[in-house]
């Protein structure tokens, strides 16, 4: 039996997010002072802060691949993956980003929740105070949630 079209599209979105993430951090284009392409180098695009794993709360556990960092050009990247049987009520705070990693204005992006083997869409919301919250999966009994956020701070 084939999965419903909605599930197939969401799984495709999750795979595309993972692929984009890997490409972004495996190859970095090097530009000169005139913004002309000079070379592509493999390796990390991080500014030296590395991958920082947040401390999750509300019954969720930061899984493999759950981290935040800064890119070499000042973008904040939050790769959220949490598992467990945590609170899934709207507005549940998963973790709080420290100063320097918070968006200037609230930021939101789609999330994907695993509910009994099915993908369910929701919303990953980061406040300007750094609280990383979830919406749209209340009462589903999700066992895993994932999202990718990328924004620039002031």
C-alpha positions in Angstrom: 0.0 0.0 0.0 1.4 3.4 -1.0 1.5 6.2 1.6 -0.9 9.1 1.1 0.4 11.9 -1.1 0.6 14.2 1.9 3.0 11.9 3.6 5.1 11.4 0.5 5.4 15.2 0.0 6.4 15.7 3.6 9.0 12.9 3.5 10.4 14.5 0.3 10.6 17.9 2.1 12.5 16.3 5.0 14.9 14.6 2.6 15.4 17.9 0.7 16.1 19.7 4.0 18.7 17.1 5.0 20.3 17.2 1.5 20.5 21.0 1.4 22.0 21.0 4.9 24.7 18.6 3.9 25.5 20.5 0.7 25.7 23.8 2.6 28.2 22.5 5.1 30.3 20.3 2.9 31.2 22.9 0.3 31.9 26.6 0.7 32.4 29.0 -2.1 35.3 31.4 -1.6 34.9 34.9 -2.9 37.5 37.6 -3.3 37.1 41.3 -2.2 35.1 42.0 -5.3 32.7 39.1 -4.6 34.2 37.1 -7.5 34.3 33.4 -7.2 37.8 32.1 -6.6 37.4 28.5 -5.4 35.3 25.9 -3.6 36.6 24.3 -0.5 35.3 21.3 1.3 34.8 21.5 5.1 32.9 23.4 7.6 31.2 26.7 7.0 31.1 27.5 10.7 32.8 30.5 12.2 34.6 28.4 14.9 31.7 28.2 17.3 31.1 24.6 16.1 27.9 22.7 16.6 26.4 23.5 20.0 23.8 21.0 21.3 21.0 22.7 23.1 19.6 21.3 26.4 16.0 20.2 25.6 13.2 20.3 28.1 9.5 19.4 28.4 10.3 15.7 28.1 12.1 16.0 24.7 15.7 14.8 24.1 18.1 16.5 21.7 18.8 13.8 19.2 21.7 13.3 16.9 21.8 16.2 14.6 20.2 18.7 17.0 22.4 21.7 17.2 22.8 25.4 16.4 25.8 27.3 15.1 26.9 30.4 13.2 28.0 30.3 9.6 31.1 32.1 8.4 28.9 34.9 7.0 26.9 35.5 10.2 23.9 33.3 9.6 22.5 31.4 12.5 21.6 27.8 11.7 19.3 25.8 14.0 19.0 22.1 13.0 16.4 20.9 15.4 15.8 17.2 16.0 14.2 16.0 19.2 12.8 12.6 20.2 10.9 11.1 23.1 7.4 11.5 24.4 7.6 15.1 25.5 4.8 17.7 25.8 3.4 18.5 22.4 1.0 21.3 23.4 1.1 24.4 21.3 3.7 26.8 22.6 5.8 24.1 24.3 9.4 25.4 24.6 11.9 22.8 23.5 15.0 24.8 24.4 16.2 28.4 24.6 19.0 29.8 22.4 21.6 32.0 24.1 22.2 35.7 23.3 24.1 36.0 20.0 22.1 33.1 18.4 18.6 34.7 18.7 16.7 36.2 15.8 16.1 39.9 15.7 12.4 39.3 15.1 10.5 36.1 15.7 11.2 33.4 13.1 9.1 30.5 12.1 9.6 27.5 9.7 7.8 24.3 9.0 8.5 21.2 11.2 7.9 17.6 10.6 6.6 15.3 13.4 6.7 11.5 13.3 3.4 10.3 14.6 3.1 6.5 14.6 5.3 6.3 11.5 3.4 9.0 9.7 4.8 12.5 8.9 2.6 15.3 10.3 3.3 19.0 9.6 3.7 21.6 12.3 5.4 24.9 13.0 8.8 25.6 14.6 8.9 29.1 16.1 11.8 30.9 17.6 11.0 34.1 19.6 13.3 37.1 19.7 14.1 36.0 23.2 15.5 32.7 21.9 12.7 30.4 23.0 12.3 27.5 20.4 8.7 26.5 20.4 6.4 24.0 18.6 2.9 24.5 17.3 0.4 22.5 15.3 1.1 19.0 16.6 -0.8 19.1 19.9 -2.3 15.9 21.0 -0.7 13.8 18.2 1.6 11.8 20.4 4.6 12.6 18.2 7.8 10.6 18.9 10.2 12.7 16.8 10.2 16.3 15.5 12.6 18.0 13.2 13.1 21.4 11.5 15.7 23.5 9.9 16.0 27.2 10.5 18.5 29.7 9.1 18.4 33.4 9.7 20.7 36.4 10.2 20.9 38.4 13.3 21.4 42.2 13.4 
